[in-house]
Amino acid sequence: MRGLKAIWMFGLIFLLGLPVHAQEEYTYTIRIYSGMQGSALNGDELIVEKTVRAGEPVSDYFDMNNVRLDNEKYYVKGFKESGKDNATSVQPLPAIADRDMDYVVVYGVKGNGTTYRVNYMDQEGNTLVDSVEYFGNVGDRPVVAFRYIEGYQPQAYNLVRTLSSNAADNEFTFVYTPVVTTQTTTPSTNEEEPAQTTPQATPPQTTTPQTTPEEETQTQTLPANEQTTTPGGDEGQQEQTTPTPPQEIIDLDDPDVPLAGPENSDNGQQTKKSTVSWPWIVGLGALALVLIGGLVYFLIQKKKKEEEERNKPDDDNDNRNLPVVPKA
């Protein structure tokens, strides 16, 4: 018995002593095919074939300017997931890599043509990336994907609207909010360093108001010490303040959605808000059901009592119907 226990303990110690290798980062493959009416700029059918890390932004790969048309009567309308039945459909494009993806370019036949412009701005109206202009037909509803910009996030991953004959109305503006990152560093554990920055006592006979070298050192090092002090005690960690996550898609034709732009955006979030929340609605509905059930129960009980009163024998009537016995 002791031998088995010793063997078990030895095996446990051996397993704990094995080196632990970090799990390899998971990756996905994204492919974008040119379809029937065009090709890649180099003439290949495959426009994009990339191996990307899980969670990596992928919207920049869906660039319609990377498509070369084989016939001028067509134009690039957008992208769709490969294998979809409707060849003319355009779906919202993915923002990050969360699976293997196969997409194909969607084309349209030129008709009543117009143009539309895609803008990338911050909340103050500053241009972050140069605007891009595309061609479309009046009545089209192109879905435009955002562009990844380091340190920013958009109000939505996709924008959609119906194209008008007036090109000035065909503006797709992504409004980006900065993602503020605050980095704190771990203060040195060497206890002798603060003593090095402590100014020496000034002799009494010295009345010069100039700053001593030691005092200059203290002035320079104090802000650094203040920056390395974290109130919560989470030293050496990186704190990140993230705005509200972007929406999947915003329909700019929706009358409840303000015009996209810095002066009309509420941190880039265009969401419909009801004045009454769902918990209140559910609670009021439950209360109404309780009141209706109580009323029904009261009416049933009242009707039942009336029937009992109606069927109750009348003692006076029964006494009047009894035969009169003459007195002796």
C-alpha positions as a Markdown table, in Angstrom:
| # | Residue | x | y | z |
|---|---|---|---|---|
| 1 | Met | 0.0 | 0.0 | 0.0 |
| 2 | Arg | 2.8 | 2.4 | 0.9 |
| 3 | Gly | 4.6 | 1.5 | -2.3 |
| 4 | Leu | 1.5 | 2.4 | -4.4 |
| 5 | Lys | 1.2 | 5.7 | -2.5 |
| 6 | Ala | 4.9 | 6.5 | -3.1 |
| 7 | Ile | 4.5 | 5.8 | -6.8 |
| 8 | Trp | 1.4 | 8.0 | -7.0 |
| 9 | Met | 3.2 | 10.9 | -5.3 |
| 10 | Phe | 6.2 | 10.5 | -7.6 |
| 11 | Gly | 4.0 | 10.6 | -10.6 |
| 12 | Leu | 2.2 | 13.7 | -9.3 |
| 13 | Ile | 5.5 | 15.5 | -8.7 |
| 14 | Phe | 6.7 | 14.5 | -12.1 |
| 15 | Leu | 3.6 | 15.9 | -13.8 |
| 16 | Leu | 3.9 | 19.2 | -11.8 |
| 17 | Gly | 7.5 | 19.5 | -12.8 |
| 18 | Leu | 6.8 | 19.3 | -16.6 |
| 19 | Pro | 7.3 | 22.6 | -18.4 |
| 20 | Val | 4.1 | 24.3 | -19.4 |
| 21 | His | 4.0 | 25.5 | -23.0 |
| 22 | Ala | 1.8 | 28.5 | -23.9 |
| 23 | Gln | -1.1 | 27.6 | -26.1 |
| 24 | Glu | -0.6 | 28.7 | -29.7 |
| 25 | Glu | -2.8 | 31.6 | -30.8 |
| 26 | Tyr | -5.8 | 30.6 | -32.8 |
| 27 | Thr | -5.9 | 31.8 | -36.4 |
| 28 | Tyr | -8.5 | 31.9 | -39.2 |
| 29 | Thr | -8.3 | 32.2 | -43.0 |
| 30 | Ile | -10.1 | 34.9 | -45.0 |
| 31 | Arg | -10.5 | 34.6 | -48.8 |
| 32 | Ile | -12.1 | 37.1 | -51.1 |
| 33 | Tyr | -12.8 | 36.0 | -54.7 |
| 34 | Ser | -13.3 | 38.4 | -57.6 |
| 35 | Gly | -16.3 | 36.6 | -59.1 |
| 36 | Met | -17.4 | 36.5 | -62.8 |
| 37 | Gln | -17.0 | 40.1 | -63.9 |
| 38 | Gly | -13.6 | 41.2 | -62.6 |
| 39 | Ser | -10.3 | 40.1 | -61.1 |
| 40 | Ala | -7.7 | 41.2 | -58.7 |
| 41 | Leu | -5.3 | 44.0 | -59.7 |
| 42 | Asn | -2.7 | 41.4 | -60.6 |
| 43 | Gly | -5.2 | 39.5 | -62.7 |
| 44 | Asp | -5.8 | 36.6 | -60.3 |
| 45 | Glu | -9.2 | 35.4 | -59.3 |
| 46 | Leu | -8.3 | 35.4 | -55.6 |
| 47 | Ile | -8.1 | 39.0 | -54.4 |
| 48 | Val | -7.3 | 38.3 | -50.7 |
| 49 | Glu | -6.0 | 35.2 | -48.9 |
| 50 | Lys | -4.8 | 36.0 | -45.4 |
| 51 | Thr | -4.3 | 34.1 | -42.2 |
| 52 | Val | -5.3 | 36.3 | -39.4 |
| 53 | Arg | -5.4 | 36.1 | -35.6 |
| 54 | Ala | -8.7 | 35.6 | -33.8 |
| 55 | Gly | -10.1 | 39.0 | -33.0 |
| 56 | Glu | -8.0 | 40.8 | -35.6 |
| 57 | Pro | -9.8 | 43.6 | -37.6 |
| 58 | Val | -10.6 | 42.4 | -41.2 |
| 59 | Ser | -12.7 | 45.2 | -42.6 |
| 60 | Asp | -9.8 | 46.7 | -44.5 |
| 61 | Tyr | -9.6 | 43.7 | -46.7 |
| 62 | Phe | -13.0 | 44.5 | -48.2 |
| 63 | Asp | -11.7 | 47.3 | -50.4 |
| 64 | Met | -13.6 | 47.7 | -53.7 |
| 65 | Asn | -10.7 | 49.5 | -55.2 |
| 66 | Asn | -8.7 | 46.2 | -55.2 |
| 67 | Val | -11.1 | 44.9 | -57.9 |
| 68 | Arg | -10.3 | 45.4 | -61.7 |
| 69 | Leu | -13.4 | 45.3 | -63.9 |
| 70 | Asp | -13.3 | 43.1 | -67.0 |
| 71 | Asn | -16.3 | 44.8 | -68.6 |
| 72 | Glu | -17.0 | 48.5 | -68.3 |
| 73 | Lys | -20.8 | 48.0 | -68.3 |
| 74 | Tyr | -20.5 | 46.6 | -64.7 |
| 75 | Tyr | -19.5 | 48.2 | -61.4 |
| 76 | Val | -18.5 | 46.8 | -58.1 |
| 77 | Lys | -21.6 | 46.7 | -55.8 |
| 78 | Gly | -20.1 | 45.1 | -52.7 |
| 79 | Phe | -19.3 | 41.8 | -51.2 |
| 80 | Lys | -21.3 | 38.7 | -50.2 |
| 81 | Glu | -20.5 | 35.6 | -48.3 |
| 82 | Ser | -19.7 | 32.8 | -50.7 |
| 83 | Gly | -22.4 | 30.2 | -51.2 |
| 84 | Lys | -25.4 | 32.5 | -50.7 |
| 85 | Asp | -28.2 | 31.9 | -53.1 |
| 86 | Asn | -29.0 | 35.5 | -54.0 |
| 87 | Ala | -26.0 | 36.7 | -56.1 |
| 88 | Thr | -27.2 | 40.4 | -55.9 |
| 89 | Ser | -27.5 | 40.5 | -52.2 |
| 90 | Val | -25.2 | 42.5 | -50.1 |
| 91 | Gln | -24.7 | 41.7 | -46.4 |
| 92 | Pro | -23.0 | 43.6 | -43.5 |
| 93 | Leu | -19.3 | 42.8 | -43.6 |
| 94 | Pro | -17.5 | 41.3 | -40.6 |
| 95 | Ala | -15.6 | 43.5 | -38.3 |
| 96 | Ile | -13.1 | 41.0 | -36.7 |
| 97 | Ala | -11.9 | 37.5 | -37.5 |
| 98 | Asp | -14.1 | 35.0 | -35.6 |
| 99 | Arg | -14.2 | 32.2 | -38.1 |
| 100 | Asp | -12.9 | 31.1 | -41.5 |
| 101 | Met | -14.4 | 33.4 | -44.2 |
| 102 | Asp | -15.0 | 33.1 | -47.9 |
| 103 | Tyr | -16.5 | 36.1 | -49.7 |
| 104 | Val | -17.1 | 37.0 | -53.3 |
| 105 | Val | -17.5 | 40.4 | -55.1 |
| 106 | Val | -21.0 | 41.4 | -56.1 |
| 107 | Tyr | -21.4 | 43.3 | -59.4 |
| 108 | Gly | -24.2 | 45.5 | -60.8 |
| 109 | Val | -25.0 | 46.7 | -64.3 |
| 110 | Lys | -24.5 | 50.4 | -64.8 |
| 111 | Gly | -27.8 | 52.3 | -65.2 |
| 112 | Asn | -28.9 | 55.6 | -63.7 |
| 113 | Gly | -25.5 | 56.2 | -62.2 |
| 114 | Thr | -24.4 | 58.3 | -59.2 |
| 115 | Thr | -21.6 | 58.4 | -56.7 |
| 116 | Tyr | -21.3 | 58.2 | -53.0 |
| 117 | Arg | -18.5 | 59.2 | -50.6 |
| 118 | Val | -17.3 | 57.5 | -47.4 |
| 119 | Asn | -15.8 | 59.8 | -44.8 |
| 120 | Tyr | -13.7 | 58.9 | -41.7 |
| 121 | Met | -13.8 | 61.6 | -39.0 |
| 122 | Asp | -13.4 | 62.2 | -35.3 |
| 123 | Gln | -16.0 | 63.9 | -33.1 |
| 124 | Glu | -14.6 | 67.3 | -33.8 |
| 125 | Gly | -14.9 | 66.9 | -37.6 |
| 126 | Asn | -11.2 | 66.3 | -38.2 |
| 127 | Thr | -10.4 | 63.9 | -41.1 |
| 128 | Leu | -8.7 | 60.7 | -39.8 |
| 129 | Val | -8.4 | 59.0 | -43.2 |
| 130 | Asp | -8.9 | 60.3 | -46.7 |
| 131 | Ser | -12.4 | 60.0 | -48.0 |
| 132 | Val | -13.1 | 57.4 | -50.7 |
| 133 | Glu | -15.6 | 57.8 | -53.6 |
| 134 | Tyr | -17.5 | 54.9 | -55.2 |
| 135 | Phe | -19.9 | 54.4 | -58.1 |
| 136 | Gly | -23.5 | 53.1 | -57.8 |
| 137 | Asn | -26.9 | 53.2 | -59.3 |
| 138 | Val | -29.7 | 55.4 | -58.0 |
| 139 | Gly | -31.8 | 53.3 | -55.7 |
| 140 | Asp | -28.9 | 51.0 | -54.6 |
| 141 | Arg | -28.5 | 50.4 | -50.9 |
| 142 | Pro | -24.7 | 49.8 | -50.5 |
| 143 | Val | -23.4 | 48.5 | -47.2 |
| 144 | Val | -20.2 | 50.3 | -46.3 |
| 145 | Ala | -17.7 | 48.8 | -43.8 |
| 146 | Phe | -15.6 | 50.9 | -41.4 |
| 147 | Arg | -11.9 | 51.2 | -41.6 |
| 148 | Tyr | -9.7 | 50.2 | -38.7 |
| 149 | Ile | -7.9 | 53.1 | -37.2 |
| 150 | Glu | -5.4 | 52.5 | -34.4 |
| 151 | Gly | -6.7 | 54.1 | -31.1 |
| 152 | Tyr | -10.2 | 54.8 | -32.3 |
| 153 | Gln | -13.5 | 53.0 | -32.7 |
| 154 | Pro | -16.5 | 54.0 | -35.0 |
| 155 | Gln | -20.1 | 54.4 | -34.1 |
| 156 | Ala | -20.9 | 51.4 | -36.2 |
| 157 | Tyr | -19.2 | 48.7 | -38.1 |
| 158 | Asn | -21.4 | 49.1 | -41.2 |
| 159 | Leu | -23.5 | 52.0 | -42.7 |
| 160 | Val | -26.2 | 51.6 | -45.3 |
| 161 | Arg | -28.4 | 54.1 | -47.1 |
| 162 | Thr | -30.4 | 54.4 | -50.4 |
| 163 | Leu | -28.4 | 56.3 | -53.1 |
| 164 | Ser | -29.9 | 59.5 | -54.5 |
| 165 | Ser | -29.4 | 61.1 | -57.8 |
| 166 | Asn | -27.9 | 64.0 | -55.9 |
| 167 | Ala | -24.4 | 62.9 | -55.0 |
| 168 | Ala | -24.2 | 65.4 | -52.2 |
| 169 | Asp | -26.8 | 63.4 | -50.3 |
| 170 | Asn | -24.9 | 60.2 | -50.6 |
| 171 | Glu | -22.6 | 60.7 | -47.7 |
| 172 | Phe | -21.5 | 57.8 | -45.4 |
| 173 | Thr | -19.6 | 59.3 | -42.5 |
| 174 | Phe | -18.0 | 57.1 | -39.8 |
| 175 | Val | -17.5 | 59.1 | -36.6 |
| 176 | Tyr | -14.7 | 57.7 | -34.5 |
| 177 | Thr | -14.3 | 58.0 | -30.7 |
| 178 | Pro | -10.8 | 57.7 | -29.2 |
| 179 | Val | -10.1 | 54.7 | -27.0 |
| 180 | Val | -8.1 | 56.2 | -24.2 |
| 181 | Thr | -5.4 | 54.0 | -22.8 |
| 182 | Thr | -3.7 | 54.8 | -19.5 |
| 183 | Gln | -0.5 | 52.9 | -18.7 |
| 184 | Thr | 1.0 | 52.6 | -15.3 |
| 185 | Thr | 4.4 | 51.4 | -14.4 |
| 186 | Thr | 5.5 | 49.5 | -11.4 |
| 187 | Pro | 7.7 | 51.6 | -9.0 |
| 188 | Ser | 11.1 | 50.4 | -8.3 |
| 189 | Thr | 11.5 | 48.1 | -5.3 |
| 190 | Asn | 14.9 | 49.4 | -4.5 |
| 191 | Glu | 14.5 | 51.3 | -1.2 |
| 192 | Glu | 17.8 | 53.0 | -1.6 |
| 193 | Glu | 16.8 | 55.0 | -4.7 |
| 194 | Pro | 14.4 | 57.5 | -2.8 |
| 195 | Ala | 17.4 | 58.3 | -0.5 |
| 196 | Gln | 19.4 | 59.3 | -3.6 |
| 197 | Thr | 16.8 | 61.9 | -4.7 |
| 198 | Thr | 16.4 | 63.4 | -1.2 |
| 199 | Pro | 17.9 | 66.9 | -1.1 |
| 200 | Gln | 20.6 | 67.5 | 1.4 |
| 201 | Ala | 20.0 | 70.0 | 4.2 |
| 202 | Thr | 21.0 | 73.5 | 3.2 |
| 203 | Pro | 23.6 | 75.0 | 5.5 |
| 204 | Pro | 22.3 | 78.0 | 7.6 |
| 205 | Gln | 24.7 | 80.5 | 6.1 |
| 206 | Thr | 23.4 | 79.8 | 2.5 |
| 207 | Thr | 20.7 | 82.3 | 1.6 |
| 208 | Thr | 20.9 | 82.0 | -2.2 |
| 209 | Pro | 17.3 | 81.3 | -3.5 |
| 210 | Gln | 18.6 | 79.3 | -6.5 |
| 211 | Thr | 17.6 | 75.7 | -6.7 |
| 212 | Thr | 20.3 | 73.2 | -5.6 |
| 213 | Pro | 21.1 | 70.3 | -7.8 |
| 214 | Glu | 19.5 | 67.9 | -5.3 |
| 215 | Glu | 16.3 | 70.0 | -5.3 |
| 216 | Glu | 16.3 | 69.9 | -9.1 |
| 217 | Thr | 16.5 | 66.2 | -9.0 |
| 218 | Gln | 13.6 | 66.1 | -6.5 |
| 219 | Thr | 11.5 | 68.3 | -8.8 |
| 220 | Gln | 12.1 | 66.1 | -11.7 |
| 221 | Thr | 11.5 | 62.8 | -10.0 |
| 222 | Leu | 8.4 | 63.7 | -7.9 |
| 223 | Pro | 5.9 | 63.7 | -10.9 |
| 224 | Ala | 7.3 | 60.3 | -12.0 |
| 225 | Asn | 6.7 | 58.9 | -8.5 |
| 226 | Glu | 3.2 | 60.3 | -8.5 |
| 227 | Gln | 2.5 | 58.7 | -11.9 |
| 228 | Thr | 3.6 | 55.3 | -10.7 |
| 229 | Thr | 1.2 | 55.3 | -7.7 |
| 230 | Thr | -2.0 | 53.5 | -8.5 |
| 231 | Pro | -4.8 | 54.1 | -5.9 |
| 232 | Gly | -6.3 | 50.7 | -6.5 |
| 233 | Gly | -3.0 | 48.9 | -6.0 |
| 234 | Asp | -3.0 | 47.4 | -9.5 |
| 235 | Glu | 0.5 | 48.4 | -10.3 |
| 236 | Gly | 2.2 | 47.3 | -13.5 |
| 237 | Gln | -1.2 | 46.9 | -15.2 |
| 238 | Gln | -2.7 | 48.7 | -18.2 |
| 239 | Glu | -6.0 | 50.4 | -17.6 |
| 240 | Gln | -8.2 | 51.0 | -20.7 |
| 241 | Thr | -11.3 | 53.1 | -20.9 |
| 242 | Thr | -13.5 | 51.9 | -23.8 |
| 243 | Pro | -16.5 | 53.8 | -25.1 |
| 244 | Thr | -19.8 | 52.1 | -25.8 |
| 245 | Pro | -19.3 | 49.3 | -28.3 |
| 246 | Pro | -20.1 | 50.1 | -32.0 |
| 247 | Gln | -23.4 | 48.9 | -33.5 |
| 248 | Glu | -23.3 | 46.2 | -36.1 |
| 249 | Ile | -25.0 | 48.4 | -38.7 |
| 250 | Ile | -26.8 | 51.7 | -38.9 |
| 251 | Asp | -29.4 | 52.5 | -41.5 |
| 252 | Leu | -29.0 | 56.1 | -42.5 |
| 253 | Asp | -32.4 | 56.1 | -44.2 |
| 254 | Asp | -34.1 | 55.7 | -40.8 |
| 255 | Pro | -35.7 | 59.0 | -39.9 |
| 256 | Asp | -34.9 | 58.4 | -36.2 |
| 257 | Val | -31.2 | 58.3 | -37.0 |
| 258 | Pro | -29.6 | 61.8 | -37.0 |
| 259 | Leu | -27.4 | 62.7 | -40.0 |
| 260 | Ala | -24.0 | 61.2 | -39.5 |
| 261 | Gly | -21.5 | 63.8 | -38.5 |
| 262 | Pro | -19.7 | 65.2 | -35.5 |
| 263 | Glu | -22.3 | 67.9 | -34.8 |
| 264 | Asn | -25.1 | 65.4 | -34.8 |
| 265 | Ser | -23.6 | 62.4 | -33.2 |
| 266 | Asp | -24.0 | 61.3 | -29.7 |
| 267 | Asn | -20.6 | 59.6 | -29.2 |
| 268 | Gly | -21.4 | 57.9 | -32.5 |
| 269 | Gln | -24.2 | 55.9 | -31.1 |
| 270 | Gln | -27.5 | 56.1 | -33.0 |
| 271 | Thr | -29.9 | 53.9 | -31.0 |
| 272 | Lys | -33.6 | 54.0 | -30.5 |
| 273 | Lys | -34.6 | 54.5 | -26.9 |
| 274 | Ser | -38.0 | 53.8 | -25.6 |
| 275 | Thr | -39.3 | 56.0 | -22.8 |
| 276 | Val | -40.6 | 52.9 | -21.0 |
| 277 | Ser | -38.2 | 50.0 | -20.4 |
| 278 | Trp | -39.1 | 46.4 | -20.9 |
| 279 | Pro | -39.1 | 45.5 | -17.2 |
| 280 | Trp | -41.8 | 48.1 | -16.6 |
| 281 | Ile | -43.9 | 46.8 | -19.5 |
| 282 | Val | -43.6 | 43.2 | -18.2 |
| 283 | Gly | -44.5 | 44.3 | -14.6 |
| 284 | Leu | -47.5 | 46.4 | -15.8 |
| 285 | Gly | -48.7 | 43.4 | -17.8 |
| 286 | Ala | -48.4 | 41.1 | -14.9 |
| 287 | Leu | -50.3 | 43.5 | -12.6 |
| 288 | Ala | -53.0 | 43.8 | -15.2 |
| 289 | Leu | -53.4 | 40.0 | -15.4 |
| 290 | Val | -53.7 | 39.9 | -11.6 |
| 291 | Leu | -56.3 | 42.6 | -11.5 |
| 292 | Ile | -58.3 | 40.9 | -14.3 |
| 293 | Gly | -58.1 | 37.5 | -12.5 |
| 294 | Gly | -59.2 | 39.0 | -9.3 |
| 295 | Leu | -62.2 | 40.7 | -11.0 |
| 296 | Val | -63.2 | 37.5 | -12.7 |
| 297 | Tyr | -63.0 | 35.6 | -9.4 |
| 298 | Phe | -65.1 | 38.2 | -7.6 |
| 299 | Leu | -67.8 | 38.1 | -10.3 |
| 300 | Ile | -67.9 | 34.3 | -10.2 |
| 301 | Gln | -68.2 | 34.2 | -6.4 |
| 302 | Lys | -70.9 | 36.9 | -6.5 |
| 303 | Lys | -72.9 | 35.0 | -9.1 |
| 304 | Lys | -72.5 | 31.8 | -7.1 |
| 305 | Lys | -73.8 | 33.5 | -3.9 |
| 306 | Glu | -76.8 | 34.9 | -5.8 |
| 307 | Glu | -77.7 | 31.4 | -7.1 |
| 308 | Glu | -77.5 | 30.0 | -3.6 |
| 309 | Glu | -79.8 | 32.7 | -2.3 |
| 310 | Arg | -82.2 | 32.1 | -5.1 |
| 311 | Asn | -82.3 | 28.4 | -4.4 |
| 312 | Lys | -82.6 | 28.8 | -0.6 |
| 313 | Pro | -86.1 | 27.5 | 0.7 |
| 314 | Asp | -88.3 | 30.3 | 2.0 |
| 315 | Asp | -89.4 | 29.4 | 5.6 |
| 316 | Asp | -92.4 | 31.8 | 5.5 |
| 317 | Asn | -93.8 | 30.3 | 2.3 |
| 318 | Asp | -93.4 | 26.8 | 3.6 |
| 319 | Asn | -95.3 | 27.7 | 6.8 |
| 320 | Arg | -98.2 | 29.2 | 4.8 |
| 321 | Asn | -98.6 | 26.1 | 2.8 |
| 322 | Leu | -99.0 | 23.8 | 5.8 |
| 323 | Pro | -102.6 | 22.7 | 6.6 |
| 324 | Val | -104.4 | 24.4 | 9.5 |
| 325 | Val | -105.2 | 22.1 | 12.3 |
| 326 | Pro | -108.5 | 23.1 | 14.0 |
| 327 | Lys | -108.3 | 23.5 | 17.7 |
| 328 | Ala | -110.1 | 20.9 | 19.8 |
